[in-house]
Amino acid sequence: MSEEKVLETEELNGEQESTGEKPQLTYEELQAELGKVRREAAGKRVANKELESELDAFRKWKESQMTEVEKAQSRLAEIEAERVSDWRDIAATKFGLDDEDMEFIHGSTKAEILASAEKYAKKAGKGKPEEGESTGRGNPNLFPGTRGTPVGSRATDPNAALRAQLLGR
């Protein structure tokens, strides 16, 4: 009787293939196919467990490496902050700026900080003058040790002193 079902199935398979329908399998064929699928699934589960253990080991290694990288990054940030602080101190000394003035100095590189300090010092009228540059405290062409204006630069009007006294100058 089982041979008759197999023959009918084979005959139907030919007809169903031409119509696009799926062939019907016998009970024994279904059991065999089910056993095959179960063995494949079991093999994949074993392989997945092995891969999961490898993945866990990789994640632990990556976390330990990231911790070292993060430590290095934080140390680098500290060093950069110290370097910027040193550059700000150098700029303050170079341009004669006070601690109160340093809030106006910005930048993250040495060049930016020095440029900002120089710009602020010029606007605020602070800083050390360069050679030949006036400090605003008199004539820079005077000889050292002299006081007042050079001889001959004042008006020769004898009444100028009296007028200044009357006007309260």
C-alpha positions as CSV (number, residue, x, y, z in Angstrom):
1,M,0.0,0.0,0.0
2,S,2.8,2.4,0.7
3,E,4.2,1.7,-2.7
4,E,0.9,2.8,-4.2
5,K,1.1,6.1,-2.3
6,V,4.7,6.6,-3.5
7,L,3.7,5.9,-7.1
8,E,0.7,8.3,-6.8
9,T,3.0,10.9,-5.3
10,E,5.5,10.5,-8.1
11,E,2.7,10.8,-10.7
12,L,1.3,13.8,-8.9
13,N,4.8,15.4,-8.7
14,G,5.1,15.5,-12.5
15,E,1.6,17.0,-12.8
16,Q,2.1,19.5,-9.9
17,E,5.5,20.6,-11.2
18,S,3.9,21.6,-14.5
19,T,1.0,23.5,-12.7
20,G,3.4,25.1,-10.1
21,E,2.0,23.4,-7.0
22,K,4.2,21.8,-4.4
23,P,4.4,18.0,-4.4
24,Q,3.1,16.1,-1.4
25,L,5.6,14.0,0.5
26,T,5.0,10.7,2.4
27,Y,5.1,10.5,6.1
28,E,8.5,8.8,6.0
29,E,9.9,11.5,3.7
30,L,8.6,14.2,6.0
31,Q,10.2,12.5,9.0
32,A,13.5,12.2,7.2
33,E,13.4,15.9,6.1
34,L,12.5,16.9,9.7
35,G,15.4,14.9,11.1
36,K,17.7,16.6,8.5
37,V,16.5,20.1,9.4
38,R,16.9,19.4,13.2
39,R,20.5,18.2,12.7
40,E,21.3,21.3,10.7
41,A,19.7,23.5,13.4
42,A,21.6,21.7,16.2
43,G,24.9,22.2,14.3
44,K,24.1,25.9,13.9
45,R,23.3,26.3,17.6
46,V,26.6,24.8,18.6
47,A,28.5,27.0,16.1
48,N,26.6,30.1,17.4
49,K,27.6,29.2,21.0
50,E,31.2,29.0,20.0
51,L,30.9,32.3,18.2
52,E,29.2,33.9,21.2
53,S,32.0,33.0,23.5
54,E,34.5,34.4,21.0
55,L,32.4,37.6,20.7
56,D,32.3,37.9,24.5
57,A,36.1,37.6,24.7
58,F,36.5,40.2,21.9
59,R,34.2,42.6,23.7
60,K,36.1,42.2,27.0
61,W,39.4,42.8,25.1
62,K,37.9,45.9,23.4
63,E,36.7,47.3,26.7
64,S,40.1,46.9,28.2
65,Q,41.7,48.6,25.2
66,M,39.1,51.4,25.3
67,T,39.9,52.0,28.9
68,E,43.5,52.5,28.0
69,V,42.6,54.7,25.1
70,E,40.3,56.8,27.3
71,K,43.1,57.1,29.9
72,A,45.5,58.3,27.2
73,Q,42.9,60.8,25.9
74,S,42.2,62.2,29.3
75,R,46.0,62.6,30.0
76,L,46.4,64.3,26.6
77,A,43.6,66.7,27.4
78,E,45.3,67.6,30.7
79,I,48.6,68.2,29.0
80,E,46.9,70.4,26.4
81,A,45.1,72.4,29.1
82,E,48.5,72.9,30.9
83,R,50.1,74.0,27.6
84,V,47.3,76.5,26.9
85,S,47.7,77.9,30.4
86,D,51.4,78.3,29.9
87,W,50.9,80.1,26.6
88,R,48.4,82.4,28.3
89,D,51.0,83.2,31.0
90,I,53.6,83.9,28.3
91,A,51.2,86.2,26.5
92,A,50.4,88.1,29.7
93,T,54.1,88.6,30.5
94,K,55.0,89.6,26.9
95,F,52.2,92.2,26.6
96,G,52.0,93.3,30.2
97,L,48.5,92.1,30.9
98,D,46.9,91.6,34.3
99,D,44.9,88.6,35.5
100,E,41.7,90.7,34.9
101,D,42.8,91.3,31.3
102,M,43.2,87.5,30.6
103,E,39.5,86.9,30.4
104,F,39.6,88.7,27.1
105,I,42.3,86.5,25.7
106,H,41.1,83.5,23.7
107,G,42.5,80.8,21.5
108,S,43.6,77.1,21.6
109,T,47.0,77.4,19.9
110,K,50.0,79.5,20.8
111,A,49.6,81.7,17.7
112,E,45.9,82.3,18.4
113,I,46.6,83.2,22.1
114,L,49.5,85.5,21.2
115,A,47.5,87.3,18.5
116,S,44.5,87.8,20.8
117,A,46.8,89.1,23.6
118,E,48.5,91.5,21.2
119,K,45.3,92.8,19.8
120,Y,43.8,93.3,23.3
121,A,47.0,95.0,24.5
122,K,46.9,97.5,21.6
123,K,43.3,98.3,22.2
124,A,43.7,98.7,25.9
125,G,46.9,100.7,25.6
126,K,48.9,98.2,27.5
127,G,52.0,96.3,26.7
128,K,55.6,97.0,26.2
129,P,56.3,99.5,23.4
130,E,58.6,98.5,20.6
131,E,61.6,100.5,19.7
132,G,60.7,104.0,18.4
133,E,57.1,103.6,19.5
134,S,55.7,106.2,21.9
135,T,54.5,105.3,25.3
136,G,52.2,108.3,25.5
137,R,54.3,109.8,28.3
138,G,56.2,112.6,26.5
139,N,58.4,112.9,23.5
140,P,60.4,109.7,22.8
141,N,63.1,111.8,21.1
142,L,64.3,113.4,24.3
143,F,67.7,112.4,25.7
144,P,67.6,110.2,28.8
145,G,67.5,112.1,32.0
146,T,66.0,115.3,30.7
147,R,62.6,116.6,31.8
148,G,60.1,118.7,30.0
149,T,60.2,119.8,26.4
150,P,63.2,120.5,24.3
151,V,64.7,123.9,24.3
152,G,63.1,126.2,21.7
153,S,59.9,124.3,21.4
154,R,57.9,126.7,23.6
155,A,56.4,129.9,22.5
156,T,58.5,132.9,23.2
157,D,55.6,135.1,24.2
158,P,56.5,136.7,27.6
159,N,52.8,137.2,28.5
160,A,52.0,133.4,28.0
161,A,52.8,132.7,31.7
162,L,50.6,135.5,32.9
163,R,47.7,134.4,30.7
164,A,48.0,130.8,32.0
165,Q,48.0,132.0,35.6
166,L,44.9,134.1,35.0
167,L,43.1,131.3,33.2
168,G,44.0,128.7,35.9
169,R,46.0,126.4,33.8
